[in-house]
């Protein structure tokens, strides 16, 4: 994995942001930074924009209310498809190429060196025993890792120890956050 894509994951986990975007940022702000090339899904009171590797999720109580950020998901497992465009132009411009897999032990070791160790998340993930979840206490980022192969439960191109996804929740506060350029 390139050092640059590793820097992206380290930045996201420790700051709870993506290119300076917080999960609380509104859709127009996200489009300013990531562009207008996205898939959009929504329903009554929900909006979800899929930028390939990154998904932003919002909700609102009523149609006249502003969108409120809920979380950002980094769908790391999608990179195993080896589609180099999944990272998007803004991410590639800042961080370079992205490897098809992210090993949890490498991410964890580098976070520990930064003084930002991950701890096991409270409670087992709903898809246990095939997945494990870890949390960064300051940013509340959750890293989901493949724990065991399951024929119909895990992607066949990934193996145990690979990061599946990283979730950045809204409202995590500002502890450990910075402005990622």
N, C-alpha and C positions, 0 to 999 in steps of 0.2 A: 504494500500500500504506500502511496506517495505520502511524504510528510505533510503536504498541503491538505489532502483530504482528512488526514488524521487531525490536523489543526481545526478543521471545520467541526468535527465531532467533539473535540475537547472544548472548543468555544461554545458550542450549543449546550453541552451538558453543564458546564460551569457557569454560564451566564443566563441560561434559559432563553436565549435569543437566537435568531437566524439572520445574519447580515444586519444586525441591529434591530430587527423586527421582533417585537414582543408578541406573545399570544394574544394580548389585549388589543393590539393594533387593529384598526378597522380595515375592511376590504379595499378601500381606495388607497390607503397607505401601503398595504401589501403589494398591490398592483404597481405602485410607483417604483418599488424596489425590485420585485420579481418579474414584472411585466404582465402582459395580458394574454399570454399563451397558457391557458389552464383549462381543465375540465371543471365544470361546475355542477354540483348537485344541491338540492335543497328540498325543503318541504315546509310544512307549516312551522314557522319559527326557527328553522335551521338553515344554515348555508355552509357548504363545504367546497373549498377550491383545491383542486389537485394539480400541483405543479410538477408531478413526476416523483421525485424523491421527497418532496415536501408537501404536506397537506395542512391547510389552515381551516379551522372549524369555528363557527360563530353561532350564536342563538339570539333570539329576541322574543319578548313576551307577546308583542302584537305587531301588525304590519306597519304601524306608524312609529314604532320605537326604533332607535338606532341598533345596529348590530353590536353585540358584545362578544369579545373573543372568549373562546372556551379552551382550546388547546391547539398545539401544533404537533403534528406527527411526522417524524422522519422515517419513511418507509425503506429502511436500509436493505431489506430483503429483495427489493425490486432491482437493485444494482446487479444481482446475480444473473439477470437476463442479458447482461452485457450490452445494454443499450446506452451508449455514452451520452446521449442527449437527456437522459433522465435527471441528471443533476441540474440542468437548466443553465442558460447563459450567464446569469448573474453569479451563480455559485462557481461555475467553471472559471469565470474571469477572476474571481477572488482566490479560489483554492486550487485551481488546476484540475487534473484528472482525478477520477474517483475509481478506486479498485472495486471489483465485483463483490468482495466479501470483506467484512470487518470482524476481526477476531476480538472477542471480549477480553481475553487475557492481556492483549496488547493495549486496548483502550483503558482497562482497569489499571494496569501498571503505569501508564503515562499520567492518568488522573492522580494516582497516588503521589507521583513525583511532583505534581503541582499542589499537593496538599489538599486534594479534592477527592478523597476516596469515596467509592460507592459502597453502600450497605445493602444487605438484603431488604427488599421491600416488605412491608407488613402484609401478612397473609399470602397465600399461594395464588398465583395467577389462575384465572378460570380455565386455562388450557394446560394446567399441570397434569402429568409430570413431564410433558414434552417441552415446556418453557419455564424459565425462571425469570424473576424480575428483581432489579436492583435500583436503588434510588440515591440521588445526590441530595443530601440533607438541606443544603442552602438553596439550590434552585428548584428542588423537588422534581427534577428531570427523572424519568423512569426509563431504564434500559432493559429491554426484554431480550433474553438470550435463549437460543435453542439448547435445551438440556439433554434431550434424547431424540433420536430419530423415530418418527411415527409415520408409517406408510401413507396415511391419509390425514396426518396432523401437522406435518412439517414440510416445507418446500424441498423437493428432492435434490436441488442444486446446492443446498446448504447442509452443513454438518453440525453436530454438537459443538458448542463453543462459539458459534457465529452469532453476531448481533442480528436480531430480527427487526427491531424497531426501537426508536427513542421517542418518548413523548414529553413535551414541554407544556405544563399546565398554566392556565391563566391564573392570575391572582397569587402567584407564589411570592410576591414581595420583591424587594430589590437586593436582598442579601446575595452577594457574589456576582451581581450583574454588572456588566459594563457595556459600553457601546462598541460593538463589533463593527468595524468599518465595512 
